[in-house]
C-alpha cells in the first residue's frame, strides 16, 4: 500500500498538524521548566517530583475522559481542551516562572492533556479509511516524534541565547495554532461513538475490556513496567550539567536525541511490510531499550550518550506503533475512548512515575546508579514477560 495515501485526507492533515504543534510546544515547555527548576533549586527531588504533578491528573481524570470521548463530539473535546493549555502558557509568559507557578502550570497542562488524550487517539479511525489506519498511526507517531526532536533542540538554543521566557512565548503560539487545527477537523460521523447497548456506556467498561483481553493487557503492562524503570529523561538536566558538562544547549540535544531515533524508525516502518511476528519484535525492542539505557547511564562521552538515546527512541517507537495498532484493531469504536483512557493511565504512570522513581533513586544513590539500575530492571522485565506472557510472545499481526 502507498505509505503516503493517508496524508491525502484533509482531516488527517489537520489532526497531524495540531498534534505536531501541541507536542512541539509541550516538549519546549518541559525543557524550559526543568531547566528553571534545576537552576532555582539544584535538587533531584524537585525534578523527580514533577512526575507527581503530571501523573495525578491522568490517574484521576483518564477514565472520565474516556467516558466523555465515547459520548460526545471528539473534535470539540480536542479543541476545547486546548484552551487550558493556552491559559497555562499565558501564565508563564506574563506572570513569571517561580517554582510554584511552574508546578501549577504543569498541573493545569496535565489536566487538559488527560481530558484530551482519549479523544485524540479515538478520532483517528474517523479521519482515514480503515485499510489506512496502521499507516496513519505511524504518521501520527512520526508527527509527535518530529516535534519531540525539534522542540527540545530549539528550546535549548532559545534558553542559551535569550532565556526561558522566549520558550514560554513560543509555546503559547503553538497552543493557539493547535487549537485552530483541531477546530478545523471534520471527521466522518462527527467523531462520536455509538454504543450498541446503553448499559455498555459504563465508566469502567474500558477497564473490563483491557482486563479480559489478555493480549492487550500484556502489551500495556510490558510498556508500563519497562518505562517505569528504564526511563532516564527526568535526569537529563543532571547529566547535562554535572556529568557531561554540556549546559543548556547540550540539554536540548540530549532531550531531542530519543526522538531522532523515533522519527527514523517511524519513517522506516511506514515503508516496510507488516511484521508478522509482532510479539517477538516487541519484546526484542523493549530489551534493546533497556540495554541502550544501561550504556547511556555509564557513558561520559556526549556522542556516545546521544547515540544511546537515539537507540532508546528507535526501540520505543516500535513499541508505540505496535501497541497503538493493537489497541485500535482490537477495540470496537464505541469503546475506543475508554480503552485509550486506560492506555493513557498506563503510559502516564510509566512515564511520570518513572520520572519520580529516577529522581528519588538519583537523590539516594546518584544519577548513574539510578539510570543503570533502571536499564537492568527493564531487561529483567522483558525476560519475565517472555517466560510468562505466552500470548504476547505468539502475537501475529
ZAMARGU-4260 file (C-alpha; in steps of 0.2 Angstrom, whole numbers, plus 5000, padded with zeros to 4 digits):
<rodrens>
0) 5000/5000/5000 | 5006/5018/4996 | 5013/5024/5013 | 5008/5042/5009 | 4989/5038/5005
5) 4983/5043/5022 | 4991/5060/5020 | 4978/5064/5006 | 4965/5066/5019 | 4962/5084/5024
10) 4956/5080/5041 | 4971/5069/5045 | 4982/5083/5039 | 4974/5095/5052 | 4975/5082/5065
15) 4993/5079/5062 | 4997/5097/5062 | 4988/5100/5078 | 4996/5086/5086 | 5013/5091/5080
20) 5011/5109/5086 | 5004/5103/5103 | 5018/5091/5106 | 5031/5104/5100 | 5026/5116/5112
25) 5024/5103/5126 | 5042/5097/5123 | 5048/5115/5124 | 5040/5119/5140 | 5046/5103/5148
30) 5064/5108/5144 | 5062/5126/5150 | 5053/5121/5166 | 5065/5108/5170 | 5079/5120/5167
35) 5071/5134/5178 | 5068/5121/5192 | 5085/5114/5192 | 5093/5131/5191 | 5082/5138/5206
40) 5084/5123/5217 | 5098/5111/5211 | 5088/5097/5218 | 5085/5080/5210 | 5069/5078/5221
45) 5062/5093/5213 | 5065/5087/5196 | 5058/5069/5200 | 5043/5076/5209 | 5037/5085/5193
50) 5031/5067/5188 | 5019/5068/5203 | 5012/5084/5197 | 5009/5077/5179 | 5004/5059/5183
55) 4990/5063/5196 | 4978/5071/5183 | 4980/5056/5171 | 4976/5044/5185 | 4961/5053/5192
60) 4954/5060/5175 | 4958/5047/5162 | 4943/5036/5165 | 4931/5051/5165 | 4940/5057/5149
65) 4937/5041/5140 | 4919/5040/5145 | 4917/5058/5138 | 4926/5053/5122 | 4914/5039/5119
70) 4898/5050/5122 | 4902/5067/5114 | 4910/5075/5099 | 4928/5071/5100 | 4933/5086/5089
75) 4925/5098/5101 | 4934/5089/5115 | 4951/5091/5106 | 4948/5110/5103 | 4940/5114/5120
80) 4955/5106/5130 | 4967/5117/5121 | 4960/5132/5130 | 4968/5127/5147 | 4984/5124/5138
85) 4983/5142/5131 | 4980/5148/5148 | 4994/5139/5157 | 5006/5146/5143 | 5000/5163/5145
90) 5003/5162/5164 | 5021/5158/5162 | 5023/5171/5149 | 5015/5186/5159 | 5016/5180/5177
95) 5034/5174/5178 | 5041/5157/5182 | 5043/5154/5200 | 5044/5136/5207 | 5026/5137/5212
100) 5019/5144/5196 | 5029/5131/5186 | 5021/5117/5196 | 5004/5124/5194 | 5005/5127/5175
105) 5012/5109/5173 | 4997/5103/5183 | 4985/5113/5173 | 4993/5107/5157 | 4992/5088/5163
110) 4974/5090/5167 | 4970/5097/5150 | 4980/5083/5141 | 4972/5070/5152 | 4955/5075/5146
115) 4960/5077/5128 | 4971/5061/5126 | 4957/5048/5123 | 4948/5059/5110 | 4964/5062/5100
120) 4968/5044/5099 | 4950/5038/5096 | 4946/5050/5082 | 4960/5043/5071 | 4949/5030/5063
125) 4936/5044/5059 | 4948/5054/5048 | 4956/5040/5037 | 4950/5024/5028 | 4951/5008/5039
130) 4964/5000/5027 | 4975/5015/5030 | 4973/5015/5049 | 4990/5007/5053 | 5000/5019/5042
135) 4990/5033/5049 | 4995/5028/5067 | 5013/5028/5061 | 5012/5045/5053 | 5003/5051/5069
140) 5018/5044/5079 | 5030/5052/5067 | 5022/5069/5069 | 5024/5068/5088 | 5042/5062/5087
145) 5047/5076/5075 | 5040/5088/5087 | 5050/5080/5101 | 5066/5081/5091 | 5064/5099/5086
150) 5056/5106/5102 | 5070/5102/5114 | 5083/5107/5102 | 5075/5124/5099 | 5071/5126/5117
155) 5089/5123/5122 | 5095/5136/5109 | 5082/5149/5115 | 5087/5146/5133 | 5105/5148/5129
160) 5103/5164/5119 | 5088/5173/5127 | 5082/5164/5142 | 5067/5153/5146 | 5054/5167/5144
165) 5056/5166/5125 | 5052/5147/5126 | 5036/5151/5135 | 5031/5163/5122 | 5034/5151/5108
170) 5024/5138/5117 | 5009/5150/5119 | 5009/5152/5100 | 5010/5134/5097 | 4995/5130/5108
175) 4984/5144/5099 | 4988/5137/5082 | 4985/5119/5088 | 4968/5125/5094 | 4964/5131/5076
180) 4969/5115/5068 | 4959/5104/5080 | 4943/5115/5077 | 4945/5113/5058 | 4944/5094/5058
185) 4928/5087/5051 | 4928/5069/5055 | 4916/5056/5047 | 4901/5053/5058 | 4906/5068/5069
190) 4919/5058/5079 | 4905/5052/5091 | 4905/5034/5095 | 4888/5024/5096 | 4886/5011/5109
195) 4875/4996/5104 | 4868/4995/5121 | 4866/5009/5134 | 4872/4999/5148 | 4889/4997/5139
200) 4892/5016/5142 | 4899/5011/5159 | 4914/5021/5165 | 4923/5005/5169 | 4919/4996/5153
205) 4936/5000/5146 | 4945/4993/5161 | 4935/4977/5160 | 4939/4976/5141 | 4958/4978/5145
210) 4957/4965/5159 | 4948/4952/5149 | 4959/4954/5133 | 4975/4946/5139 | 4985/4951/5123
215) 4981/4970/5126 | 4984/4968/5144 | 5001/4960/5142 | 5006/4973/5129 | 5001/4988/5140
220) 5009/4980/5156 | 5026/4977/5147 | 5027/4995/5142 | 5021/5001/5160 | 5035/4991/5169
225) 5049/4994/5156 | 5047/5013/5155 | 5044/5014/5174 | 5061/5008/5177 | 5070/5011/5161
230) 5067/5030/5158 | 5081/5042/5160 | 5073/5058/5154 | 5070/5066/5171 | 5088/5066/5175
235) 5095/5074/5159 | 5097/5091/5167 | 5109/5082/5179 | 5118/5073/5165 | 5120/5089/5155
240) 5126/5100/5170 | 5136/5088/5181 | 5141/5073/5171 | 5143/5078/5153 | 5146/5096/5157
245) 5137/5102/5141 | 5125/5115/5148 | 5108/5121/5142 | 5112/5119/5123 | 5118/5101/5126
250) 5102/5098/5137 | 5092/5102/5122 | 5101/5089/5111 | 5100/5076/5124 | 5081/5078/5125
255) 5080/5078/5106 | 5090/5063/5104 | 5077/5049/5108 | 5065/5057/5096 | 5079/5057/5082
260) 5079/5038/5083 | 5060/5038/5085 | 5057/5048/5069 | 5070/5037/5059 | 5061/5022/5065
265) 5044/5028/5062 | 5048/5033/5044 | 5056/5016/5041 | 5041/5007/5047 | 5029/5017/5035
270) 5039/5009/5021 | 5042/4992/5027 | 5029/4977/5025 | 5019/4972/5040 | 5030/4962/5053
275) 5021/4946/5056 | 5029/4940/5072 | 5024/4956/5081 | 5025/4949/5099 | 5044/4944/5097
280) 5048/4960/5089 | 5040/4970/5103 | 5050/4960/5116 | 5066/4962/5107 | 5063/4981/5105
285) 5060/4983/5124 | 5075/4973/5128 | 5085/4984/5116 | 5078/5000/5125 | 5085/4993/5142
290) 5102/4989/5135 | 5104/5006/5127 | 5099/5014/5144 | 5112/5005/5153 | 5126/5011/5141
295) 5119/5029/5142 | 5120/5028/5161 | 5138/5024/5161 | 5144/5035/5147 | 5155/5050/5149
300) 5155/5054/5131 | 5142/5066/5123 | 5142/5057/5106 | 5140/5040/5114 | 5127/5047/5126
305) 5117/5054/5111 | 5119/5038/5101 | 5112/5028/5115 | 5097/5040/5117 | 5094/5039/5099
310) 5093/5020/5100 | 5081/5021/5115 | 5069/5032/5104 | 5070/5020/5090 | 5066/5005/5100
315) 5052/5014/5110 | 5044/5019/5093 | 5042/5001/5088 | 5033/4998/5105 | 5022/5013/5102
320) 5017/5009/5085 | 5014/4990/5088 | 5004/4994/5104 | 4993/5008/5096 | 4989/4997/5081
325) 4984/4983/5093 | 4973/4993/5103 | 4965/5002/5088 | 4961/4985/5079 | 4956/4975/5095
330) 4944/4988/5102 | 4926/4992/5095 | 4924/5011/5091 | 4911/5013/5105 | 4924/5008/5117
335) 4939/5016/5110 | 4939/5032/5121 | 4938/5022/5137 | 4951/5009/5132 | 4963/5023/5126
340) 4959/5031/5143 | 4966/5015/5151 | 4981/5016/5139 | 4984/5034/5145 | 4984/5029/5163
345) 4997/5015/5159 | 5008/5027/5149 | 5007/5042/5161 | 5011/5030/5176 | 5026/5023/5167
350) 5032/5040/5161 | 5029/5051/5176 | 5031/5039/5190 | 5046/5033/5181 | 5052/5051/5182
355) 5048/5051/5201 | 5057/5034/5203 | 5073/5041/5194 | 5073/5057/5204 | 5071/5048/5221
360) 5084/5034/5217 | 5096/5048/5210 | 5094/5058/5226 | 5098/5042/5236 | 5111/5033/5226
365) 5117/5045/5212 | 5111/5048/5194 | 5122/5035/5186 | 5116/5020/5198 | 5098/5026/5195
370) 5099/5025/5176 | 5110/5009/5175 | 5099/5000/5188 | 5083/5005/5178 | 5090/4998/5162
375) 5095/4982/5170 | 5077/4981/5178 | 5070/4983/5160 | 5079/4969/5153 | 5074/4958/5168
380) 5056/4963/5165 | 5057/4958/5146 | 5064/4941/5152 | 5049/4939/5164 | 5036/4943/5151
385) 5044/4932/5138 | 5043/4917/5150 | 5025/4921/5157 | 5015/4930/5144 | 5014/4917/5130
390) 5000/4926/5121 | 5011/4941/5119 | 5026/4930/5113 | 5015/4922/5100 | 5006/4938/5094
395) 5005/4938/5075 | 4999/4954/5066
</rodrens>
